[in-house]
C-alpha cells in the first residue's frame, strides 16, 4: 500500500514523498528510517483498477503456469541462466498478468533475492505448493526437475477437474434444455388449450388437472418462489461458514453410495500426489503433509489426515491414527503403513496417487454411464406427462364433435 508523507528535516526543512508500507504505523517507521521526523502520513487515494474489481478475469490460468514451468525447466537444463530464462519467457508471454509478475520477479532477483522468495511475492499466481517445490529444488540444486514435477502435478489436477466437468456437462445440458421445453409447454401451449376446453365444457382428466395445478401454482406465486429460492441460497451460504455444518455436509457426501467413492478417490489422489511429489523433491515429510492436507476440501478426510499428522509429530506414526477413521479405504492405510515401515513414503504415496487416479477415472465413467440414461428417462417422463395431459383433452374434445 502506498502512502504520502510530510516530514521535517533539520537541513532540508519540510519534505514530501511517497513510499510503500503495510499500514500507517509501518509507513511512519519507514519515514523515520529515512532520517526525517514524520508530520503527516496518509494513504494514497485512487480509483480501483479493473484487476482489483474483477480479479477472476485477470488470473493466470493453469495452462499458462504449466507452460511457464515446462519452458523454464527446459531452458535451465539446456544451460541458460536463471535470469536469462526469466527474461526470455517474460518477453514471449502474451498474458499481461504473467508478464507483470515476471517483471517483478526479475527486479527482485536483481536485488539479490532467491527465486523462491521472488515467486512468493505473488501468491495469487504461485501457490504455497509451487513455492515449496521450487524452494526444495533451489536448495538441492535440482531446480529444473522440480519445475517439471510441479508442472506434472498441475496438469494432473487440471485434467481431473476437466474430466469431472465433462462428466456432468451432458446430463446437465439435457436437464436444462428439457426444463426450457417444459416451461414453454406449460406457459405457451397449455393455457390456450385450457380455455378452449372450458368453453366446450369438456371434462379434464386427472393428468391435465395436475398440470393445471402446477402451472397455476407457479404463475400465481412466482415472486414468492423466486424470493424463497434466493433466501434458501443465502441461508445455505451462511450455514456453509459454520464448521459444524460444513463437516456434516462433507460427511454426508463422503458416505453417499455413488458420490462418496468419487469424493474419496479425488481427495486421496490429490493428497497422495502432492505428498509423493514433495517427498521425491526432498521436502521434509512434515512440510509435505501440511501442504497436502491444505489441499483437502472434504472436512471428514481432512480431519483424518490432521489426526495422522498429529500422531506423526508425537512419534506414533501415521498409519496408527488413520486406522481410527473408517472412512479411509484400508488400501490407503496399508500403503501409508508400508511407506513408514520401509522408509519410502514418497514412493508409497506416488503409487497410491496412481492407483486412486485410475480409481477416480473408473468411478467417473461408471457415474456417467448411470447419469446419461437416468437423465434421459427423467426428462422423457416429464415431457411425456405434459404431452399426455395436453393431448388427452384434445382427443376427448374431438370425440364430442362426432
Buried (B, 14 or more C-beta within 10 A) or exposed (E): EEBBBBBEEEEEEEBEEEBEBEEBEBBBEBBEEEEBEBBEBEEEEEEEEEBEEEEEEBBBEBEBBBBBBBBBBBBBEEEBEBEEBBBBBBEEBEBEBBBBBBEEBBEBBEEEBBBBBBBBBBEEBBBBBBBBBBBBBBBEEBBBBBBBBBBBBBBBBBEBEEBBEEBEEBBEEBBEEBEEBBEEBBEEEBBEBBEEBEEEEBEBBEBBEEBBEBBEEEEEEEEEEEEEEEEEEEEEEEEEEEEEEBBBBBBEBBEEEEBBBBBBBBBBBBBBBBBBBBBBBEBEBEBBBBBBBEBBEBBBBBBBBBBBBEBBEEEEBBBBBBBEBEBBBEEBBBBBBBBBEEEBBBBBBBBBBBBBBEBBBEBBEEBBEEBBEEBBEBBEEBBEBBEBBBEBBEEBBEEEEE
